[in-house]
Amino acid sequence: MLDVLLMPYGFVLNEPQARGSPASPQGSAAAGGAASGQGLPQPPPGMSFYAAKRIVGETLWSPGQLEQCKLGIVKFIEAEQVPEVEGIIHLVVASSDTRHSVATAADLELKSKQSIIDWNNPLIVNKMYKVYLGDIPLKTKEGAALKPELKREPVSTRVKLKILPHLLRSRLAAETFPANIQVVYDGLFGANTNNKLRSMSLQFVHHICVVCPDTNKPLGLMLLNGLTKLINEYKEVSELLCVAYSAVGKLSSRMPQLFTKDIALVQQFFEAMCKEDPEVRLAIQEALSMMVGAYAQLQGALLNLMEALVTAYMGKPEVQVRQVAMKFASTVFAPDHVPSRYLLLLAAGDPREEVHGEAQRVLRALPTHSTEKEGSKPMPSFPEMVSYIQEKASQRMKTPAKYIVGTSTLPFNPSAFGEVILYLRMCLAHSAGARPTTQSLADMQDHAPAIGRYVQSLLSSEAPPPSSSSPKGGESNPVQVYMDLLQQLLSAIGGNPSDVLPVGSGVCASSQTRS
């Protein structure tokens, strides 16, 4: 009965078929061998030469006769004369028929059974895969033993578009390897595929990413390769690109180990985000935001590469690029990683609220007790951070990145500079053993004695030799450098500390300690 439902109207077995090779590369190889190597006529999609010959027989079916026969099969299944498990695939195939009467009858019957069909039944799932893919030649005794005239072709694109929605309903279908990846590659890159089938295949990739076991590394690697290939080859189809980028992000959440050492992929996505239209740019932003967790354990040279990458894209004109670069800076690197904290300080001066607001939230977050117990440092040491800021400030004063306020020149814009001062105040408190709070004046007053003792110890300690990054004749003591930075900012904006810092930020307390 299934062969009758697959039979196209007006098909003549002895006529050479003008259609292209089947969509599946594997099925194409099998069909080519059957048709050319053995001199067999090309059977219809989904059928073998033997099945087509058995249906056609000696007398040709008229289109009307074939339509009535197909309708009879659908009604036969409706009458429950066929076991439910075996009849499902017949209804799915019939629902793709080119004749409205057949397709409508099958669709209605499928809808009436939706609530009782178990789409995770192995018999149903395996049958759908079997019909979709045809007989893929395997390098086994069983595969070699199958005669060419008995090998079935993959079904037509029209039938595939009816099977895929039901595979999307099945958890078992997403877990069935390697048939799941064969369907994905066929839908994305098959010879007879189209954008609708590609889009549905990408939905199936999403389904696989949600369902498949995290341990199936071969599946994950093939999915990633297929998605990146699609992204590189179909740049003109925005809808497909959006879904493909989203699928990569979802895959990174399930199998982060596939991405950890692939810094080039991150760079490719950042670069694409700079060039694509706003819709695709948003999809890439979401994908990178999901991918960031895969790079949280980078070390050594890979960490240095990521640092250079984030630095390069932190200053791009596209706000989404800066936003994602800031997220990488805050997530990939440890809280005491000085260069990444510096990048966050620059982001805190960004004109867009979605960038500077998130950067400030990360910088001002207080260390939790669990973090302190684990022994990790919640922020850099005060001398180290001050030294780095001094070096970068000196460099920026010699570049167009400097900021002019009236007659004064600053290394950072006032918003970023104010955040620099505040963050250095937090580092000072933390290095002194106090809690680096930024909002409560009472807490700052309580911590003033401890901070005062630490500042005094820094001032009274033997001054280190000026570093190469220090400006000529400049200070090298971290407290002196900190106060010089504060004075530089306040003299430029002509105000009080409260003009650039939260009330009671503690900068004045440090000033009093110096005196």
N, C-alpha and C positions, 0 to 999 in steps of 0.2 A: 504493500500500500504506500509506503514511503517513497518508493521509486516513481509511482504514478504521480504523487504530489510534486515531486521534483521535476517531472518531465515538462519542458517548455512547450508552448503551443506552436504547432507547425514545424516541429523538429523532424528533420530527415537525416537518418544516421549516415547515409552514404555521401551526403554533401559535406565538403570541407567547410569547417567553421571559420568565419571571418573574425570572430572575437579573439581578443588577446589571450595570452597565457593566463592561467588561473592566478588569483591574487597571492596565494601562498607560494614563497620560493620553493619550499619543500615539495608542495603539490605540483608545482610547475615542472620540477625535475622529473617527477614520476610520470606526469602526463606526457612530457616530451619523449621519454623513453618508450612509452606505450604507443604513442602515435607515430613517431618516426622510426624508432628502432625496430618495432615489430610490424610497421605498416598498417596499424589499426586506425580506423576513423576516430576523430575526437568525440568523446561522449559529452553529454550535457554536464554542466556544473553539478557536483554532488553525486554523480553516477559513474559507474564503471561501464566499459564497453559491453560487457556481458549483460548488465542490468538494462542498459538502453536497448540492446537487441531483443531482450526478453519482452520488454514493454511494447516496442514498436511492432515486432512480429512481421508478418507478411503483408498486412494491410495497414495503411496509414490511418491514423486517427484524425478526424476533423477536429478543429478547435472546439466546436460545440460539443462533440462527443466526449472529449477529454475534460471539458468543464463539468459536464454532468457526472462523469465518473468521479472527479475530485469532490464534487458536492456530495455524492453518495457516500464517499469515504468519511467525510466530516460528519454526516448524519449518523453513520454507522458508529462512529466514536461517541457521538452525543447519546446514542441509545445504550451506552455502556456495554457494548459488545466486545470491547477491547480492554484489557487490564489498564487501569489508570496510568500506571508508571510507563507503559509502552505507548500509550496514546498521546502523551504530552508533546513529544517531539513532532508527531504528525500534525498536531494543531499549530505548533509554532511555525513549521514549514508552510502549512496551508495559509496561515495568516499573511504570508509574504506573496501570495499568488497575485498575478497581474490582472486576473478577473475579479471584479468587485464582489460578485456573489459568493465566490469561494472564500476570499479574504475576510469578508464581513462575517460570514457564518463561523469561521474558525476563531476570529477575534472575540465574538460574543461568547462562544463556548469557553475560551480561555479565561475571559473575565469572570464568568460564572463559577469557575473552579479555583480562582486565585486563592481564596481563603483556605482551601483544603489541600492544595498542592504543596508538597514538601520539596522545596527547591534545593535542599541539602541532601536529598536522596542520591546516593552514588550512582544508581542506575540511570537516573534522569540526567545528572551532570555529565557522566561519561558519554551518554548518547549524544548530548548536545555538542560536546567537544568532538566526538567522532564525526558527526555530520558537518560541523563547521570546518574542520581541518582536512577531512578526507583521510585516505591511507597514506600517511607520511612514510616513505621508505626508511626502514631502520637497518642498521648494520648488524643484524642478528639473523639467526637461522630462520626465524619466523618471517622476518621482513623479506629475506631473499626468496623464501618459498612461495610468496604470494605472486601468482601469475599476473602478467601485465594486464590481461583482459579483465581481471577481477579487482584491480586497484581503483579505488574511488577518487574522483576529483574533489577538491574543496568546493563548497557551495558558492553560489553567486553572491555578489555584494548585497543584493536585495535581501537574501535569506540571512546573511550575517547580521544585517541591521535589525533583524527580528530576534535572532538568538542572543545577541549581546545584552539587551535589557534584562533577560532572564538570568544570564550569568551574573549580572550585577546584583541580583537578588540573593545570590547563593554565597554563603561563606565558604562552603566546600569547594566551589569553583575557583575562588581566589587562592585557595591553599593547594590546588592540584597542580603540581609541578612535574614535568615541564610544559604541560598543555597550556597553562595560563600565559606563560611568556611567549609561546608560539602564537597564540591568539593576538597578543599585544603587538608583536613584530609584524604579523600579517596585516593587522589593521592600520599600523602606522606607515609601513613601507611596502606593502604588497602592490603588485603590478596593477590591480584593478580597484584599488582603494580610492576613496574620495574624502573630502574634508569632513563630511558627516560621520563616516566610519572612523576617521582619525580622532575626531572629537569624542566619540563613544568609547574608543579604545583607551583614550587618556582617562576617561571616567573609570574604566576598568583598572587602570594603573592606580588611581586613587583608592579604589576598593581593595586592591591587593596590598597597598601600603598600610591600610587600616587593619587588615585581617591577617596577613601572612606572618609566620613566625620570624622573630628578630634574628634567628640563627641561620636562616637560609641565605648565606652570603652569595652563592652563585646567582640566585634570583635577583637579589638587590643590585649586584654589579651589572647584570644584563639590563635591568630596568634603567639604571643610571646611564649606561651607554646609549640605550635607545632614546631616552629623553634628551640627552645632550645632542645627539645626532639630529633629532627632530628640531630642536631649537636652532641649530646651525643651518638647517636646510630649508626651513619654512618661515623665514623672517618676515615675509610679506603678509602672513595670515595672523592678525593680531589675536583673534579668538583662540586659536590653537596655542600660540605662544603663552598666553595668560594661563591656560590650564596646564601646560607643560611645566612652566616655572613653578606653579603651585605644587605640582606633583613632585618635583625635585625637593622642594622644601619639606613636604610631608615625608618623603623617603628619608631625608636626613634625620628627621625626628625618630624614625623607627630603627634606622641602621646608621648611627653616627660614625661607626668605624670605617665606613666606606669613604667618608669625606675628610677625615682627620688630617691626612697628609696631602690633600689636594688643594693647595693654596691657589693654583692656577684657575680652578673653577670659580673661586670667590672673586678673583680679579676679573674673570670673564663676565660675571654677573654685574659687578660694579661698573665695568666699562659699558655693558649693554644698558644699564640704568641711566647712564649719561646720554645715550643716543636715542633710546626708544621713545615712542609717544607716551603721553601721560597714563593711558590705560595699562599698557604693558609695564611701564615703570612701576606702577603700584603693585602689580603682580610680582615683579622682581624684588621689590622692597619686602613684601610679605615672605617670599621664599628665603631671602637672606636673613630675615629676622628669625625664621625657623631653623636655619642652618647654623646660626651663631653658636648654639650649644655644642655642636660637634667639634668645635675648635677650642673648647674651654681648657683642655689639658695639653696644649702645645708647649713644647720646650725647645731650647737650643736654637738652631738655625731656623727652624720653621717659625718659632715665635718672633725672631728678628725679621723674617720676611713679612709676617703678618703686621708687625709694627710699621714697617715701611709702607705697606699697602694701605693701612688705615690712615697714616699720615698724609699720603698722596691724595686721598679722596675726601679728607676732612674739609678741604677748602674749595670743593667744587661748587659751582653756582646752583646746581639742582638741590633743592631742600631735602628731597628724599634721600639723595646720596649722602648728604651730611648727617642726616638722621640715622641712617644705617651704620655709617662709619663710627658715629658716636656710640651706638649700641655695641658694636664690636669692641671699641676701646674700653667700655665699661664691663663687658662680660668675659672676653677672652683673656684679659690680663689680670694678674693678682692685684688686690687693692693697694699693695705697697709698690707697685710698678710705677716708677717715677715718670717715664715718658708718656705712658697712657694717661696718667693723672693730668699731665700738662696739656694733652690734647683735649681732655674733658674741660679744663679751665678755659681753653680757647673757645670750645663749643658753648660754654656758659655765657659768652659774649655774642652769640649768634643773634641776628635780628629776628629770627623766627622763633615764636614761643615754643613750638613743638620740639625744637632742638635745645634751646637754652634752658627750658623748664626741666626737661629730662636730665640734662647734664648737671644742673644744680641739685636735683633730687639725689642723684648718685653721689655727688661730692659731699653733700651735707648729711648723708645717711650715717647714723651713729653705729659703731661696731656693736654687734650683739654679744651676749654672754657666751653663746655657743661658739662663736668665732674666736673669742678670747681664750676659751678653754682648749680649743684645738691647736692653739699655739701659732696660728697664722697672724701676720701683722695686718691690722685693718687699714693702715695708711703708712706712707713713707716717714722716715725720720725727718725731724725738722731741719737739721743741717744739710742733709742730702737734697731735700726738696728746695730749700732756699738756694743752694748752689746751682741747681739745674735751672731754676727760674732766672737767676742772675745771668747765667750763660745765654739762655734763649733771649732774654730782654736785650742784652748787649748786641746779639746778632740781629734782632729785628729792628733796632734803631738804625741799622745801616742798610735797610731794605725798604721797599715800598709798603711793607706790612705795618710800618710805624703809624701812629695815630696822632694827628695834630689837633690840639685844643687851644684856640686862641694863639698865644705866642709860645705855648709849651708843646713839646713833643713827647709822646708816651710810646712805650713799646707795645702796649695793648690798648684796645678801646676801653673806656671807663667801666663798662659793665664787666668785661673780662678781668680787668685790673682789680676791680672791687672784689670779685670772686677769688682772685689770686691771694689778695690780702687775707680774706676770710679763711681760705683753706690753709694758708700758712699758719694762721692763728690756731686752727684745729690741730695741725701737725705739732705745733709748739706745745699745746696742752697734752696731746697724747705722749709726746716724748718726755714730758715732765711727769708722766704717770697719772695725770688727771683725765677726767672724762671730757672728750673734745666736743662739748655741746656748743651750739651756735645761737640758741634762741633765748635761753633763760638767763637773765642777768643775775639772779640769785645764785644759780649754780656756778656762774663764772666768778662771782665774788668768793664763793666757798673754795674754789680751786686756785684762787690767786696766790695764796702762800706757797703752794707746791710749784706753781709756774714761776713765781718769783725766785725761788731757790734754784730752779733749773736755769733760768736766765742768768742769774748771778754766777753760776758755775761756768756757763758758756763765756761770759764776759771776763771772768777771772782766769780762765784757762789760757795756756800759752797759745798765742795766735798762730794758726797754721800759715805756711808760706802762701802768698797769693797764687791762685790757680791760673792756668793759661786762659780760662774763660773770663776771669775778672777783668773789668775795664781798667785801663791804665790809671794807676793811682787810686783805684777803687778799694772798697772794704772787702775783707775776706772772712771776717767773723760773722757767723750767720745772724746773730742778733743785730749787728750793725747794718748788714745788708737788708734785713727785714725792715728796719726803721727807715733806711734810705728809700726803699720802695714805697713805703707808706707816705713819706714826706713828698716824694715825687708825684704821687697821685693827688694828694691833697693840695699841693701848690698849683697843680694844673687845673683842677676843677674849682679851686677857690672856695672850699667849704670845710665842713667838719667831717669826722669819720662817719657820722650817722648819715651823711649824704650818699655814701656808697656802700655802707655796711648796715646790717640789721642793728637795731638799738641794743646796746650792751654787748657788742660783739667781742669786747675784751681787748681791742687793740690799744685803747687808752691805758688799760691796766698794764700792758707790756711797756708802754711809753714811760709810765711812772716807775716801773721796775728798773728801766734803763737809767733813769735819773737817780 
